[in-house]
């Protein structure tokens, strides 16, 4: 991504036909896809499911499908916007994926990283209540500063 920002930060990111027609599992994935589209970064949503565990007959017991694949970078991205204390299971799956498939490049974008990214590009967000599935959601009702999008030391990124 570049350091450019959308010209009019009061306007939402454009929604491409591709984003509009994709059934994302979480609203933060939709926002991530909109950012990727805005910067013309090719992406695929959950294109690959990696088996991680098998029973003694060879049937898959556990698998993992990273959220995005960026073909230009040969990189998978897993977006984790839930509370950090809830990501242990996902971290375990990514570690297992790296053990079984060492040639696969994957990065996890944690909630803190995603907040910083959204703030950098002027996209206000709100924290979703646990009853709403947790994580982050785009919020066009206020500025990013009003929503405390800051790093842990309180400095705005």
N, C-alpha and C positions, 0 to 999 in steps of 0.2 A: 504494500500500500504506500501511497505517497503522503506527503504532508498537506496536500490540498484538502480543503473542506468544502462541503456543499455551499454554494453561494448564498442561499437564503436559509439560515438555520431554523427559521420559524416554520418552514415548509417540511413536511415529512419526506423521508427518502422515497424516491419513485418506486413503485411496485411493478416489476416486469410481469409479463404474462407467465413466465416460468415460475416466479415466486408465487403469484396468485394461484397457480394450478398445482402447487406442491403442498401435500398434506404434511406439514411439519408437526413433530411431536410436542414442541414447546414454542411459545411465542418468541423467545430469544433466538431460536434457530432461524425464524423468519427474518428477524432484524439482521442477523449475521449474513443471511443470503442477500438481503437488500444492500448491505454495505459492499459485499463482494461484487454484486451487479454494478453498483455505482462506480466502482473502480475498475470495472471490466476484467475482473478476475474470474476465469472459468471455474465452475464448481459443479459437483455432482452430489446429490443428497443421498446419504446412506447407500452407496452403490455396491458395497461389498460387506458380506457377513463372514467373519472369521471364526471357524470352529475353535474352541479353546479347551474343551474337555469331552472325552468320549467314554462310553461304557465299555465293558470287555468284549462286546459284540461289534464295536465300531460305530455305534449310534451316537450322534452328537448330543451331549448333555448340557453344554453351555457354549454360547457363542457371543460375539461382540460385533456390532455394526457401527463404526465411527460415523459421526454426523455428516461430515463433508469430506470429499476428496477434491483436491486442487490439482488437476492433471498437469498444469504448466510447471508445478513445483514437485510433482510426484510425492505429495504430502497429504496425509489424512489429518483432519482436525476434529477433536472431540470437545464440544462446548459443554462446560459444567457450570451452570449459574446457580446451583443450589448452594446452601450453606456448606462451608468447608468441612464441617464435621460429618456431613453426609456423603462425602465423595470417596470414602475408603474403598467401597466395593468397586467403584469405577477405576480407581487407581490400580487396584489389584488386577482387573481385567486388562488394563493397558500394559502393565508389567508382564502379564502372561502372554499377551499378543507379541510383545517385543522378544520374549524368550522363544516362542514358537516360530515367529516370522521375522527374523533379524534384519531382513532386507526391506521391511515395510517401515516407512517413516511416518511417525504419528506424534502430534503435539496436543497437549490438553490446554485449553483456554479456561482457566478458573474464573470464578465470579469476579474477583478483584481485577484480573486481567481484562475481562470483558467490560467492566465498569470503566476502566481507564481508556479502553479503546473507544467506547461510546462517548465518553467525555471529550476525548481528543478530537473526535469528528463532530462534536456539538450535538449529540443526540441525547436528549434528556431521557432518563429512565426512572422507573419506580420499582421498589422491591415488592414482589408479590407475596401476599400472605401465604402461610403454609397451607391453608385450606384451598388456595387457588393453585397449588402445585409448587409454590415457592419460586425462587429464582428472580429474574429481572424481566421487565417488560418495557417497551417504549412508552414514554409518557409525554404527550404533546401539550399537556396542560400547564407546564411550568418549565423554568430553565433548569439545566443540569446543576447549576450551583445551588438552587433552591432544594434540590434533592440530595445534597451532600455527596455528590460524586467527587470524591477526593481520595487520595491515598491514605494509608494508615497513619501517617504523620500529620494529616490535616492539610497538606498542601495540595492545591489543585494541580492536576497533571497537565 
